[in-house]
């Protein structure tokens, strides 16, 4: 049964006449009669009694009309809510982002976007890279700030380039250096994120490019600020974006290596359409200065 059939039943009960109800609905009497017949056939019982005075609902009809009024009211509310959500000026952006973006890039993006689109709501999900890809695929979010660029059906807009530095504790043998070469890191204990994280792959590839092998991985943790704190406690060294150096008395030393940077970008699924609000957020990011 279509939602229009329910609306026609309600109009028929209000007017008590097929002719008047059809005129109010701007439809034909045969169309209205077919809707009534279809409803009665589907529900398995007679809903209206017909006589010379017109039509009136019987007890079964009263039951159906009460439900029809509730269903049509909720449907109309749904349409209104969807229209609001899909309006690029008042809709909702569902945005995921990496944990390491929580105190820097994402707050600035949201601040600047709010100035341009104050009525748009932004639902946030803070998670790891593999969780972001899972939620993009499942439709739990439409846009994500992540790194590195994902493969497959994903669009990509670079947002920020982060210089990678060697983070060492106070008093470390390299702490006074202005620059360090990767081979000088051989034999060091490393603190890093677990395998499978984007930045772990980036660091591993960077070290492998010059055949550098850490003495051991002393600790693995998914939070970059925690990694910096462990380095500050003298538990190893780490390769991190430069904004994480110095939080716990550590020193960040530039790496003399090609590709010693992390590119953070906005990604989305290209095999489905973005909502108008999400599309507006994407255009806002695209309009920012090149990173």
C-alpha positions as CSV (number, residue, x, y, z in Angstrom):
1,X,0.0,0.0,0.0
2,X,1.4,3.4,-1.0
3,X,1.4,6.4,1.3
4,X,-1.0,8.1,-1.2
5,X,-3.5,5.4,-0.5
6,X,-3.5,6.2,3.2
7,X,-3.9,9.9,2.4
8,X,-6.9,9.1,0.2
9,X,-8.5,7.0,2.9
10,X,-8.2,9.9,5.3
11,X,-9.7,12.4,2.8
12,X,-12.6,10.0,2.1
13,X,-13.4,9.8,5.8
14,X,-13.2,13.5,6.2
15,X,-15.5,14.3,3.3
16,X,-17.8,11.2,3.5
17,X,-18.4,11.4,-0.2
18,X,-16.3,9.9,-3.0
19,X,-17.0,12.9,-5.3
20,X,-16.1,15.6,-2.7
21,X,-13.0,13.7,-1.6
22,X,-11.8,13.2,-5.2
23,X,-12.3,16.9,-5.9
24,X,-10.3,17.9,-2.7
25,X,-7.5,15.5,-3.7
26,X,-7.6,16.7,-7.3
27,X,-8.0,13.2,-8.6
28,X,-10.7,11.2,-10.2
29,X,-13.5,9.2,-8.6
30,X,-12.3,5.9,-10.2
31,X,-8.8,6.5,-8.9
32,X,-10.1,7.1,-5.4
33,X,-12.4,4.0,-5.6
34,X,-9.4,1.9,-6.7
35,X,-7.3,3.1,-3.7
36,X,-10.1,2.1,-1.4
37,X,-10.5,-1.3,-3.0
38,X,-6.7,-1.9,-3.0
39,X,-6.6,-1.1,0.7
40,X,-9.5,-3.3,1.6
41,X,-8.1,-6.1,-0.4
42,X,-4.6,-5.8,1.1
43,X,-5.9,-5.6,4.6
44,X,-8.4,-8.3,4.2
45,X,-11.5,-6.5,5.4
46,X,-14.1,-3.9,4.4
47,X,-13.2,-0.5,5.8
48,X,-16.1,1.8,4.7
49,X,-19.8,1.2,4.5
50,X,-21.6,2.7,1.4
51,X,-25.1,3.9,1.3
52,X,-27.1,6.7,-0.3
53,X,-25.7,9.3,2.1
54,X,-22.2,8.5,1.1
55,X,-19.4,6.4,2.8
56,X,-18.5,6.1,6.5
57,X,-15.8,4.1,8.2
58,X,-16.8,1.0,10.1
59,X,-14.9,-0.1,13.3
60,X,-12.2,-1.7,11.2
61,X,-11.9,1.4,9.2
62,X,-11.6,3.5,12.3
63,X,-8.6,1.4,13.4
64,X,-7.0,1.7,10.0
65,X,-7.6,5.5,9.8
66,X,-6.0,6.1,13.2
67,X,-2.9,4.2,12.0
68,X,-3.0,6.0,8.6
69,X,-3.1,9.4,10.4
70,X,0.0,8.5,12.4
71,X,1.9,7.1,9.4
72,X,1.2,10.0,7.2
73,X,2.1,12.5,9.9
74,X,5.4,10.7,10.5
75,X,6.1,10.5,6.8
76,X,5.5,14.2,6.4
77,X,7.9,14.8,9.3
78,X,10.5,12.5,7.6
79,X,10.2,14.5,4.4
80,X,10.7,17.8,6.2
81,X,13.6,16.4,8.2
82,X,15.3,15.0,5.0
83,X,14.7,18.3,3.2
84,X,16.5,20.1,6.0
85,X,19.3,17.6,6.1
86,X,19.8,17.8,2.3
87,X,19.8,21.5,2.2
88,X,23.4,22.7,1.6
89,X,22.8,25.6,3.8
90,X,21.3,23.7,6.8
91,X,22.2,20.1,6.3
92,X,24.6,17.8,8.1
93,X,28.2,16.9,7.2
94,X,29.4,13.6,8.6
95,X,33.1,13.9,9.0
96,X,35.7,11.4,10.3
97,X,39.2,12.3,11.2
98,X,42.4,10.8,12.5
99,X,43.1,11.0,16.2
100,X,46.3,12.9,15.5
101,X,44.2,15.7,13.8
102,X,42.1,16.3,16.9
103,X,43.9,19.3,18.3
104,X,45.3,21.0,15.3
105,X,44.0,20.7,11.7
106,X,40.4,19.7,12.3
107,X,39.5,22.4,14.8
108,X,40.9,25.0,12.4
109,X,38.9,23.5,9.4
110,X,35.7,23.5,11.5
111,X,36.3,27.1,12.6
112,X,36.8,28.4,9.1
113,X,33.9,26.4,7.7
114,X,31.5,27.6,10.4
115,X,32.3,31.2,9.3
116,X,31.1,30.4,5.8
117,X,28.2,28.0,6.7
118,X,27.0,28.8,10.2
119,X,23.7,26.8,9.9
120,X,25.4,23.5,8.7
121,X,25.8,20.8,11.3
122,X,28.9,18.7,11.4
123,X,28.8,15.2,13.0
124,X,32.3,14.2,14.0
125,X,33.9,10.7,14.3
126,X,37.5,10.5,15.7
127,X,39.1,7.2,14.8
128,X,42.0,5.3,13.3
129,X,42.7,5.1,9.6
130,X,41.3,1.6,9.0
131,X,38.1,2.5,11.0
132,X,37.7,5.6,8.7
133,X,37.8,3.5,5.6
134,X,35.4,1.0,7.1
135,X,32.9,3.8,8.0
136,X,33.3,5.5,4.6
137,X,32.4,2.2,2.9
138,X,29.4,1.6,5.3
139,X,28.1,5.2,4.8
140,X,28.6,6.1,8.5
141,X,30.6,9.1,7.3
142,X,30.9,10.9,3.9
143,X,34.1,12.7,4.3
144,X,37.3,12.0,6.2
145,X,40.6,13.8,7.1
146,X,43.2,11.0,6.9
147,X,46.6,10.0,5.7
148,X,48.0,8.5,3.5
149,X,45.8,8.7,0.4
150,X,43.6,5.6,0.3
151,X,43.4,3.3,-2.7
152,X,40.3,2.2,-4.5
153,X,37.2,4.4,-5.1
154,X,38.3,7.4,-3.0
155,X,38.7,11.0,-4.0
156,X,41.5,13.0,-2.5
157,X,42.1,16.7,-1.7
158,X,45.4,17.5,0.0
159,X,44.9,19.6,3.1
160,X,48.2,19.8,4.9
161,X,51.8,18.7,4.5
162,X,53.5,17.8,7.8
163,X,57.3,17.6,8.0
164,X,58.5,14.4,9.7
165,X,61.2,14.9,12.3
166,X,63.2,12.6,14.5
167,X,62.0,13.1,18.1
168,X,64.6,12.4,20.8
169,X,64.7,12.8,24.6
170,X,66.7,15.5,26.3
171,X,70.4,14.5,26.4
172,X,70.2,12.2,23.5
173,X,73.4,11.9,21.4
174,X,71.6,13.6,18.4
175,X,69.7,16.2,20.4
176,X,72.0,19.1,19.4
177,X,72.0,18.3,15.7
178,X,70.4,20.6,13.1
179,X,69.7,17.7,10.8
180,X,70.1,13.9,10.9
181,X,70.5,11.3,8.2
182,X,68.5,8.1,8.4
183,X,71.5,5.7,8.6
184,X,72.4,7.4,11.9
185,X,69.3,5.9,13.4
186,X,70.4,2.3,12.9
187,X,70.5,0.5,16.3
188,X,68.1,2.9,18.0
189,X,65.0,1.8,20.0
190,X,61.9,3.1,18.3
191,X,58.5,4.1,19.7
192,X,55.8,4.0,17.1
193,X,52.3,3.2,16.2
194,X,51.2,-0.4,15.5
195,X,51.6,-2.0,12.1
196,X,48.6,-1.2,9.8
197,X,48.5,2.5,10.8
198,X,49.2,4.9,7.9
199,X,52.1,6.7,9.6
200,X,53.7,3.4,10.5
201,X,53.8,2.4,6.9
202,X,55.2,5.8,6.0
203,X,58.0,5.5,8.6
204,X,58.8,1.9,7.7
205,X,59.1,2.8,4.0
206,X,61.2,5.8,4.8
207,X,63.7,3.7,6.9
208,X,63.6,0.8,4.3
209,X,64.6,3.3,1.5
210,X,68.0,3.5,3.1
211,X,68.1,0.0,4.6
212,X,67.8,1.2,8.2
213,X,66.6,-1.3,10.8
214,X,65.8,-0.2,14.4
215,X,67.4,-2.2,17.1
216,X,63.9,-2.9,18.4
217,X,60.4,-1.5,18.6
218,X,60.3,-0.7,22.3
219,X,56.7,0.4,22.5
220,X,53.7,0.6,20.1
221,X,50.7,2.9,20.8
222,X,48.1,4.5,18.5
223,X,48.3,8.0,19.8
224,X,51.1,10.3,18.5
225,X,51.1,12.5,21.6
226,X,51.6,9.5,23.8
227,X,54.5,8.4,21.6
228,X,56.1,11.7,22.1
229,X,55.6,11.4,25.9
230,X,57.3,7.9,25.9
231,X,60.2,9.4,24.0
232,X,60.4,12.2,26.5
233,X,60.7,9.5,29.2
234,X,63.8,8.1,27.5
235,X,62.1,5.0,26.2
236,X,63.3,5.3,22.6
237,X,63.1,7.7,19.6
238,X,60.3,8.3,17.1
239,X,59.7,9.8,13.7
240,X,56.7,12.1,14.0
241,X,55.1,15.1,12.4
242,X,57.0,18.1,13.7
243,X,54.1,19.6,15.7
244,X,54.3,16.7,18.2
245,X,58.0,17.5,19.1
246,X,58.7,19.3,22.3
247,X,55.5,18.6,24.2
248,X,57.4,16.6,26.9
249,X,60.8,18.2,26.7
250,X,61.8,16.3,23.5
251,X,63.6,17.8,20.6
252,X,62.5,17.4,16.9
253,X,65.4,17.2,14.4
254,X,64.8,17.5,10.7
255,X,65.5,14.4,8.6
256,X,67.9,14.7,5.7
257,X,65.7,12.4,3.5
258,X,63.5,12.8,0.5
259,X,59.9,12.2,1.2
260,X,60.2,12.9,5.0
261,X,56.7,14.4,5.1
262,X,53.1,13.2,5.8
263,X,50.4,14.5,3.4
264,X,47.0,14.8,5.1
265,X,44.0,15.1,2.9
266,X,40.2,15.0,2.7
267,X,38.9,11.8,1.2
268,X,35.4,10.5,0.1
269,X,33.9,7.6,-1.8
270,X,33.7,8.3,-5.5
271,X,31.2,5.5,-6.2
272,X,28.3,7.4,-4.6
273,X,27.1,11.0,-4.5
274,X,27.8,13.3,-1.6
275,X,25.0,15.0,0.2
276,X,24.7,18.7,-0.7
277,X,26.1,19.7,2.7
278,X,29.1,17.4,2.3
279,X,29.6,18.7,-1.2
280,X,29.7,22.2,0.2
281,X,32.3,21.2,2.8
282,X,34.4,19.6,0.0
283,X,34.2,22.8,-2.1
284,X,35.2,24.8,1.0
285,X,38.3,22.6,1.4
286,X,39.2,22.9,-2.3
287,X,39.0,26.6,-2.0
288,X,41.7,26.8,0.7
289,X,45.2,27.8,-0.2
290,X,47.4,24.9,-1.4
291,X,49.2,23.1,1.4
